[in-house]
Amino acid sequence: MINTQTVEKPQPVKRGMLDNVLEQFNSAADKIDLNPNVRKILSITNTEIIIHFPVRMDNGEVEIFTGYRVQHNNALGPYKGGLRYHPTVDIDAARALAMWMTWKTSLAGLPYGGAKGGIQIDPSKYSKGELERITRRFTYALGENIGPEHDIPAPDVNTNDQTMAWIADTYMSTKSTSERSKNQHVVTGKPVGSGGLEGRDRATGYGVFLTIKFWAEKNNESLKGKTFIVQGFGNVGYWAAHFLENEGAKMVGVQDAFGSLQNKEGITVEDLFNYGKANNGSIVGFPEADAMDGKEFFGLDCDICIPAALGNQITKENAHTIKATLIAEGANGPTDVEGEKILLERGITIIPDIMCNSGGVIGSYFEWLQNRNGELWQMDEILEKLEKKLRSTFKKVTAYSEEKGIDMRTAAFSIAIERIEKAYVLRGIFP
């Protein structure tokens, strides 16, 4: 008798966000012939912090949580980057997101470097009181690894102005009485009544909208009548959709963590937002749209696609189904390298994340300045400054892209990396 054995074909290893950001970096570095010593420095992170810390739950039991903070590079200024609360948070995700923040802040011309972090947690499983204790304990454990002139966290996935208020209060409480007010800008994205910036809530989504608007203007197109879909109907997705609708565009599809909806005739943004607020944050069951299979979401017929949720959403598996002619990346790393190659081959334009969603960190910079200088800025001047800053970046990236005959992402990375390279060349390496 002959024994036969079925040998399973090895499954391809799924690319992580870190693989993607490193490939994007190396591709741009090759194009600009980056100084090899600077390439070595920028290929790794400066500091990586993993913290295991205990917190007492409402039932009296103690639970251990794992928190991360990765500081990639601070050649241009203090580290800057969000804290997210999500089950997918790990050291590699934090590394990738910290690197993206370095390129994002450099591209925007801000005096910051890149950092990122968070806690590996599903916040929906904890009470508000538990989340406050988790946040405060994590802040205390981070200690001097954050600071207003060293590393300035901000909101990210599943964190908000309330989270930032807890962090600021905890951090300030560790300082002497006379020093506390000097440390208010240890975080940005705080509530307006607690040192926050008017309009910071909409800054990222408004920036996504502005880059789409600049693209339309450059191509002599109107946004009126354009159709768009949004993946992620949180802060970024909602505000991007809100401003697009105000320009006459129509949302025909939306997806969140709970489900996916479509309506060719259009979904009213404010109606969906109000429904979600009354439905525990979920869009499922919204009466003015039809439920659909989430796997088919990116294949919806539309002009503009806005991935504003998590990373690695557009891949080689679904890139060929996309019908939009423009992808505006509201999230960090939503398109992986293989998916992007397919999109570019198909002639689809991608507004890269490090430019498209940089309105948030620009708004954070304004808040940081406001706290630092003891000033109060009005909403209209904030949005005007944000538009001016983003328009300047958009012009630089598109001009560089056209001059070198490269895609917008490679152009954006090249500009960002060249700025950091210049800093290293001028300052040298200590000692």
Wavefront OBJ file of the C-alpha trace (Angstrom):
o trace
v 0.000 0.000 0.000
v 1.264 3.470 -0.859
v 0.701 6.119 1.753
v -0.214 9.462 0.264
v 0.052 12.702 2.139
v -1.532 15.966 1.153
v 0.920 18.789 1.460
v -0.739 22.131 1.988
v 0.578 24.973 -0.123
v 2.253 27.592 2.046
v 0.040 30.620 2.451
v 1.555 33.954 1.459
v 2.590 35.993 4.465
v 0.411 39.067 4.745
v 2.375 42.268 4.524
v 2.298 44.389 7.648
v 2.214 48.173 7.816
v 5.895 48.236 8.759
v 6.809 46.387 5.543
v 4.788 48.921 3.570
v 6.246 52.057 5.125
v 9.805 50.729 4.774
v 9.228 49.895 1.108
v 7.730 53.344 0.516
v 10.709 54.937 2.286
v 13.313 52.891 0.395
v 11.631 53.547 -2.946
v 11.771 57.319 -2.375
v 15.287 57.102 -0.897
v 16.479 55.370 -4.080
v 14.879 58.069 -6.234
v 16.636 60.937 -4.402
v 19.914 59.062 -3.882
v 19.626 59.543 -0.113
v 22.870 59.825 1.850
v 23.552 56.189 2.940
v 24.298 57.202 6.525
v 21.052 59.140 6.804
v 19.240 56.156 5.292
v 20.600 53.941 8.093
v 19.358 56.394 10.734
v 15.879 56.818 9.224
v 15.395 53.073 8.649
v 15.133 52.441 12.385
v 13.372 54.017 15.345
v 15.126 56.022 18.061
v 13.231 54.718 21.088
v 10.690 51.943 21.697
v 8.774 51.704 24.952
v 6.590 48.733 25.968
v 4.784 49.069 29.285
v 2.787 46.424 31.160
v 0.707 48.109 33.834
v -2.032 47.058 36.279
v -5.436 48.728 36.626
v -8.256 47.933 39.050
v -11.554 47.228 37.271
v -15.045 48.192 38.423
v -15.540 44.680 39.858
v -12.448 45.021 42.053
v -10.285 42.687 39.945
v -6.902 43.837 38.617
v -6.234 43.570 34.883
v -2.841 43.958 33.198
v -2.650 46.084 30.049
v 0.110 46.553 27.471
v 0.904 50.024 26.193
v 3.365 51.207 23.548
v 5.150 54.410 22.585
v 7.583 54.417 19.669
v 9.665 57.499 18.888
v 11.042 57.316 15.363
v 13.019 60.500 14.726
v 13.334 63.988 16.222
v 15.878 65.659 13.919
v 13.421 68.475 13.171
v 11.828 68.892 16.600
v 9.913 67.114 19.394
v 8.254 63.784 18.666
v 4.596 64.112 17.677
v 1.941 61.468 17.129
v -1.301 59.926 18.261
v -2.258 57.292 20.802
v -4.784 54.690 19.667
v -6.805 52.205 21.717
v -7.346 49.137 19.531
v -6.792 45.334 19.629
v -4.398 45.617 16.644
v -1.961 47.884 18.484
v 1.452 46.210 18.730
v 5.101 47.200 18.438
v 5.270 46.821 14.644
v 2.124 48.893 14.091
v 3.515 51.599 16.389
v 6.849 51.551 14.511
v 5.140 51.954 11.140
v 2.808 54.715 12.310
v 5.683 56.572 14.014
v 7.656 56.527 10.751
v 4.671 57.858 8.815
v 4.398 60.685 11.349
v 8.037 61.652 10.727
v 7.362 61.988 6.986
v 4.029 63.710 7.568
v 5.370 66.415 9.898
v 8.417 66.978 7.692
v 6.307 67.284 4.538
v 4.033 69.826 6.260
v 7.077 71.903 7.242
v 6.391 71.529 10.975
v 9.107 71.565 13.677
v 8.275 68.014 14.755
v 9.452 64.442 14.459
v 7.368 61.269 14.427
v 6.020 59.098 17.240
v 3.025 56.825 17.766
v 1.639 54.478 20.354
v -1.371 53.259 22.214
v -2.833 50.450 24.244
v -3.786 46.987 22.987
v -7.408 47.139 24.073
v -10.982 47.039 22.809
v -12.353 50.166 24.547
v -15.983 49.136 23.956
v -15.516 46.450 26.635
v -14.709 48.925 29.413
v -16.702 51.532 31.321
v -15.828 55.224 31.139
v -14.417 55.018 34.669
v -12.211 52.064 33.722
v -10.973 53.861 30.587
v -10.092 56.894 32.690
v -8.079 54.764 35.135
v -6.380 52.893 32.265
v -5.454 56.193 30.585
v -4.174 57.842 33.753
v -2.134 54.773 34.760
v -0.608 54.525 31.277
v 0.287 58.241 31.358
v 1.930 57.875 34.764
v 3.871 54.830 33.534
v 5.130 56.764 30.497
v 6.506 59.394 32.868
v 9.222 61.583 31.344
v 9.073 59.696 28.049
v 6.461 62.276 27.019
v 6.611 66.025 27.553
v 5.604 69.334 25.908
v 9.060 69.865 24.396
v 9.944 66.175 23.997
v 7.024 63.997 22.820
v 3.490 65.329 22.385
v 0.688 62.714 22.000
v -2.667 63.409 20.310
v -5.945 61.548 19.665
v -6.077 58.674 17.189
v -8.307 55.622 16.638
v -10.747 55.230 19.574
v -9.252 58.125 21.567
v -10.620 61.662 21.730
v -10.485 65.022 23.495
v -11.606 63.420 26.771
v -8.677 60.974 26.614
v -6.300 63.892 26.055
v -7.790 65.826 28.993
v -7.093 62.845 31.289
v -3.511 62.571 30.013
v -2.852 66.303 30.408
v -4.303 66.375 33.924
v -2.320 63.297 35.019
v 0.940 64.555 33.541
v 0.491 68.076 34.979
v -0.275 66.579 38.392
v 3.190 65.005 38.476
v 4.801 68.468 38.286
v 5.344 70.977 41.074
v 2.482 73.439 41.575
v 4.347 76.342 39.949
v 5.235 74.270 36.862
v 1.851 72.710 36.084
v 0.442 75.367 33.760
v 3.663 75.316 31.727
v 2.956 71.711 30.781
v -0.547 72.074 29.354
v 0.753 71.458 25.823
v 2.023 67.961 26.693
v -0.851 66.739 24.474
v -2.936 68.266 21.696
v -6.525 67.522 20.768
v -7.760 68.604 24.211
v -11.319 69.897 24.805
v -11.743 73.564 23.839
v -12.519 74.429 27.465
v -9.274 72.830 28.603
v -6.643 74.363 26.363
v -7.919 72.850 23.121
v -8.070 74.513 19.712
v -11.341 75.560 18.108
v -11.813 73.395 15.028
v -9.283 70.714 16.024
v -12.116 68.156 15.896
v -12.601 68.755 12.162
v -9.011 69.553 11.164
v -8.113 66.106 9.765
v -11.373 65.638 7.850
v -11.275 69.231 6.616
v -7.730 68.601 5.368
v -8.886 65.484 3.484
v -11.628 67.563 1.870
v -9.198 70.383 0.994
v -6.736 68.077 -0.779
v -9.636 66.662 -2.834
v -10.751 70.225 -3.611
v -7.210 71.234 -4.661
v -7.032 68.159 -6.907
v -10.362 69.074 -8.536
v -9.255 72.682 -9.078
v -5.970 71.540 -10.630
v -7.890 69.333 -13.066
v -10.503 72.027 -13.800
v -13.237 69.869 -12.330
v -16.123 70.716 -10.028
v -16.971 68.683 -6.940
v -20.653 69.378 -7.541
v -22.328 66.155 -8.611
v -19.285 63.985 -7.812
v -20.049 60.756 -5.952
v -17.927 59.449 -3.107
v -17.676 56.564 -0.651
v -16.176 56.663 2.839
v -14.691 53.777 4.788
v -14.768 54.743 8.459
v -17.454 57.129 9.663
v -15.621 58.384 12.717
v -14.228 61.854 13.190
v -12.192 61.955 9.953
v -14.718 60.268 7.685
v -17.647 62.300 8.979
v -16.002 65.711 8.562
v -14.559 64.888 5.129
v -18.043 63.795 4.012
v -19.645 66.857 5.635
v -17.472 69.329 3.707
v -17.736 67.395 0.432
v -21.526 67.373 0.690
v -21.472 71.133 1.278
v -19.641 71.453 -2.060
v -22.412 69.543 -3.829
v -20.847 66.061 -3.843
v -22.956 63.024 -2.974
v -22.088 60.180 -0.580
v -23.260 56.887 -2.129
v -21.591 54.407 0.209
v -20.254 54.243 3.756
v -18.673 51.529 5.885
v -17.844 51.378 9.589
v -16.720 48.651 11.990
v -20.313 47.387 12.250
v -21.528 47.272 8.645
v -21.704 48.720 5.131
v -24.369 50.819 3.414
v -25.082 52.003 -0.120
v -27.587 54.244 -1.860
v -27.038 55.397 -5.461
v -29.358 58.344 -4.845
v -27.184 59.574 -1.989
v -26.924 59.285 1.788
v -27.396 62.523 3.732
v -24.299 62.927 5.865
v -25.911 64.717 8.814
v -28.830 62.270 8.946
v -26.437 59.319 9.094
v -24.273 61.050 11.703
v -27.289 61.717 13.954
v -28.521 58.143 13.462
v -25.116 56.769 14.451
v -25.008 58.913 17.597
v -28.343 57.477 18.697
v -27.310 53.921 17.726
v -24.173 53.431 19.866
v -21.967 54.755 17.082
v -23.143 52.182 14.513
v -24.530 52.961 11.040
v -26.248 49.551 10.822
v -29.998 49.783 10.241
v -29.960 53.318 8.797
v -33.340 53.444 6.997
v -32.286 55.605 4.026
v -29.688 53.152 2.654
v -29.348 49.460 1.859
v -27.050 47.071 3.699
v -24.374 45.440 1.556
v -21.588 42.879 1.749
v -18.564 44.607 3.242
v -16.184 42.706 0.924
v -17.776 44.456 -2.061
v -17.598 47.949 -0.564
v -14.540 49.238 -2.442
v -16.104 48.083 -5.738
v -18.993 50.564 -5.446
v -19.498 52.833 -8.443
v -18.204 56.304 -7.456
v -15.782 59.085 -8.401
v -13.900 59.424 -5.109
v -12.973 56.808 -2.497
v -11.940 57.895 1.006
v -10.440 55.119 3.153
v -10.569 56.721 6.620
v -10.416 53.712 8.942
v -7.392 51.455 9.509
v -4.284 50.437 7.581
v -3.973 47.811 4.815
v -7.570 48.076 3.591
v -6.844 48.390 -0.142
v -4.723 45.409 -1.233
v -4.024 43.309 -4.324
v -7.189 41.366 -3.441
v -9.562 44.313 -3.955
v -7.595 47.035 -5.808
v -8.764 45.744 -9.200
v -12.437 46.206 -8.167
v -12.141 49.925 -7.391
v -14.130 52.137 -9.764
v -13.185 55.516 -8.245
v -10.707 57.642 -10.202
v -9.373 59.279 -7.024
v -8.322 57.729 -3.700
v -7.955 60.233 -0.843
v -6.247 58.526 2.096
v -7.897 59.745 5.284
v -6.366 56.885 7.309
v -2.684 56.090 7.855
v -1.425 53.417 5.462
v -4.828 52.317 4.083
v -3.289 51.200 0.756
v -0.581 48.556 0.800
v 2.305 48.577 -1.696
v 0.916 45.796 -3.910
v -2.541 47.376 -3.982
v -1.034 50.718 -4.905
v 0.861 49.251 -7.873
v -2.422 47.934 -9.279
v -4.163 51.298 -8.767
v -1.372 53.268 -10.437
v -1.258 50.853 -13.376
v -4.995 51.452 -13.793
v -4.445 55.226 -13.879
v -6.114 55.902 -10.518
v -4.775 58.946 -8.644
v -3.851 58.532 -4.966
v -3.568 61.512 -2.626
v -1.121 59.964 -0.123
v -1.883 59.802 3.584
v 1.133 61.860 4.674
v -0.372 64.818 2.808
v -4.092 63.994 2.687
v -4.678 63.540 6.420
v -2.020 65.975 7.674
v -4.668 68.548 8.629
v -4.811 66.867 12.050
v -1.148 67.352 12.920
v -1.195 70.877 11.470
v -4.159 71.637 13.756
v -2.230 70.052 16.628
v 0.713 72.338 15.872
v -1.601 75.360 16.065
v -2.943 74.159 19.436
v 0.604 73.571 20.726
v 1.603 77.093 19.675
v -1.553 78.564 21.207
v -0.818 76.913 24.596
v 2.881 77.724 24.439
v 2.299 81.408 23.703
v -0.784 81.889 25.879
v -2.930 82.850 22.870
v -6.505 82.113 21.797
v -7.243 81.708 18.073
v -10.665 81.936 16.433
v -12.168 79.210 14.227
v -12.131 81.223 10.989
v -8.447 82.143 11.266
v -7.545 78.548 12.174
v -9.285 77.100 9.103
v -7.740 79.829 6.941
v -4.224 79.029 8.244
v -4.869 75.310 7.714
v -5.972 75.847 4.105
v -2.940 78.035 3.372
v -0.542 75.442 4.813
v -2.127 72.514 2.966
v -2.374 74.381 -0.341
v 1.349 75.118 -0.158
v 2.127 71.422 0.494
v -0.200 70.274 -2.301
v 1.480 72.595 -4.812
v 4.954 71.374 -3.797
v 4.001 67.705 -4.086
v 2.192 68.002 -7.430
v 4.987 70.138 -8.935
v 7.644 67.642 -7.750
v 5.567 64.727 -9.044
v 5.211 66.281 -12.496
v 8.828 67.421 -12.702
v 10.239 63.990 -11.803
v 7.519 61.946 -13.527
v 6.659 60.040 -10.338
v 3.479 59.344 -8.376
v 2.343 61.671 -5.601
v 3.305 59.354 -2.744
v 6.909 59.010 -3.919
v 7.025 62.782 -4.459
v 5.675 63.471 -0.956
v 8.128 61.028 0.650
v 11.018 62.502 -1.336
v 10.275 66.067 -0.190
v 9.869 64.937 3.430
v 13.059 62.850 3.470
v 15.143 65.542 1.748
v 14.210 68.028 4.478
v 15.418 65.655 7.208
v 18.532 64.735 5.218
v 19.424 68.422 4.985
v 19.138 68.761 8.780
v 21.546 65.851 9.325
v 24.026 67.044 6.697
v 24.109 70.549 8.231
v 24.304 69.426 11.877
v 26.394 66.281 11.567
v 26.278 63.281 13.901
v 27.326 63.617 17.565
v 30.114 63.116 18.670
l 1 2 3 4 5 6 7 8 9 10 11 12 13 14 15 16 17 18 19 20 21 22 23 24 25 26 27 28 29 30 31 32 33 34 35 36 37 38 39 40 41 42 43 44 45 46 47 48 49 50 51 52 53 54 55 56 57 58 59 60 61 62 63 64 65 66 67 68 69 70 71 72 73 74 75 76 77 78 79 80 81 82 83 84 85 86 87 88 89 90 91 92 93 94 95 96 97 98 99 100 101 102 103 104 105 106 107 108 109 110 111 112 113 114 115 116 117 118 119 120 121 122 123 124 125 126 127 128 129 130 131 132 133 134 135 136 137 138 139 140 141 142 143 144 145 146 147 148 149 150 151 152 153 154 155 156 157 158 159 160 161 162 163 164 165 166 167 168 169 170 171 172 173 174 175 176 177 178 179 180 181 182 183 184 185 186 187 188 189 190 191 192 193 194 195 196 197 198 199 200 201 202 203 204 205 206 207 208 209 210 211 212 213 214 215 216 217 218 219 220 221 222 223 224 225 226 227 228 229 230 231 232 233 234 235 236 237 238 239 240 241 242 243 244 245 246 247 248 249 250 251 252 253 254 255 256 257 258 259 260 261 262 263 264 265 266 267 268 269 270 271 272 273 274 275 276 277 278 279 280 281 282 283 284 285 286 287 288 289 290 291 292 293 294 295 296 297 298 299 300 301 302 303 304 305 306 307 308 309 310 311 312 313 314 315 316 317 318 319 320 321 322 323 324 325 326 327 328 329 330 331 332 333 334 335 336 337 338 339 340 341 342 343 344 345 346 347 348 349 350 351 352 353 354 355 356 357 358 359 360 361 362 363 364 365 366 367 368 369 370 371 372 373 374 375 376 377 378 379 380 381 382 383 384 385 386 387 388 389 390 391 392 393 394 395 396 397 398 399 400 401 402 403 404 405 406 407 408 409 410 411 412 413 414 415 416 417 418 419 420 421 422 423 424 425 426 427 428 429 430 431
